[in-house]
Amino acid sequence: MALNHCGYGLLLCLALSLPAYAESDEGNAAFAKHDYRAALLNWQPRAEQGDATAQYGLGRLYFFGLGLQPDFERAVFWFRKAADQNNPYAERRLGLAYSLGHDDVAPDAEQADIWYQKAISGFSKVADGGDVMAQYLLGSMYSEGKGTEPDAVKGNFWFQKAMANFREEVGQGKPSAQYWFGEMYFSGQGVSRDVDQAIVWFSKAAEQGDLDAQLQLGEIYTYAQYDHRDSDLAIKWLTKAAEQGDPGAQRRLGAAYAERAHPNDAMMAAYWFRREADTNASYAALDGSSGAVKPANVPSSSQN
């Protein structure tokens, strides 16, 4: 099952952005900017040398087909490499991989739960040390019952911890913190759901060039379910995201133009669909020339 990046919705945003919030790593910094080419070139040699952060990052690129062709086996291979070094982010990703399955590999709830439990243990250690994204993920896992029984009290406890840390960094004007602050309002995690407040924080981050915030604003202004539909604002923010070279944004912008009937909209739709195709073609060429390690044996669902 290939998962394509669309930039919309909490689950996919979490999947793509974590732990890119911590941008001290050059690969994570590139990933946070959706510069998947730079992330790949940074992570590939480091992953081969045993760097767990790079192994996890490389796994994400393959899992979602970001900057290269999606490859479930390579993704699991690199996640397993990082998880074997007790990287809780990779452990959580393996839980997701086993819960989803892929093509002829059936979902394996038992294996998914094993890796989710490992992730909770690992996240708990770093969350106590102040890792804001670990705090956020613990809140999510306890709330959703991933690797544990659902526990709204524990979930809210960790969401509140994360929100306090985000609030501190929001005060410093950090766009990544503004984005996640908005995401908590948008999804109603740790606070009551409030799309208007989410727009406030997404807008602050988007104005500073945060691509995820621009995409979320594009979604909010596109879909009637959020009660803020405005095709002009949707196109404004999707254009800013698409101009940063993100193929998902380019595809969504093309669709936004195709859904309208204004003069020149058909031409603009064709232009952005063509830009998306060109971007994906360049990614495919990079994948073929990257010398990426192909796993000889991917862990089966019977291995833990």
Buried (B, 14 or more C-beta within 10 A) or exposed (E): EEBEBBBBEBEBBBBBBBBBBBBEBBBBBBBBBBBBBBBBBBBBEBBBEEBBBBBBBBBBBBBBBBBBBBBBBBBBBBBBBBBEEEBBBBBBBBBBBBBBBBEEBEBBEEBBBBBBBBBBEBBBEBBEEEBBBBBBBBBBBBBEEBBBEEBEEBBBBBBBBBBEBBEEBBEEEBBBBBBBBBBBBBBBBBBEEBBEBBBBBBBBBBEBEBBBBBBBBBBBBBEEEBEBEEBEBBBBBBBBBBBBBBBBBBBBBBBBBBEBEEEEBEEBBEBBBEBBBEBBEBBBEBBEEBEBBEBEEBBEBEEE
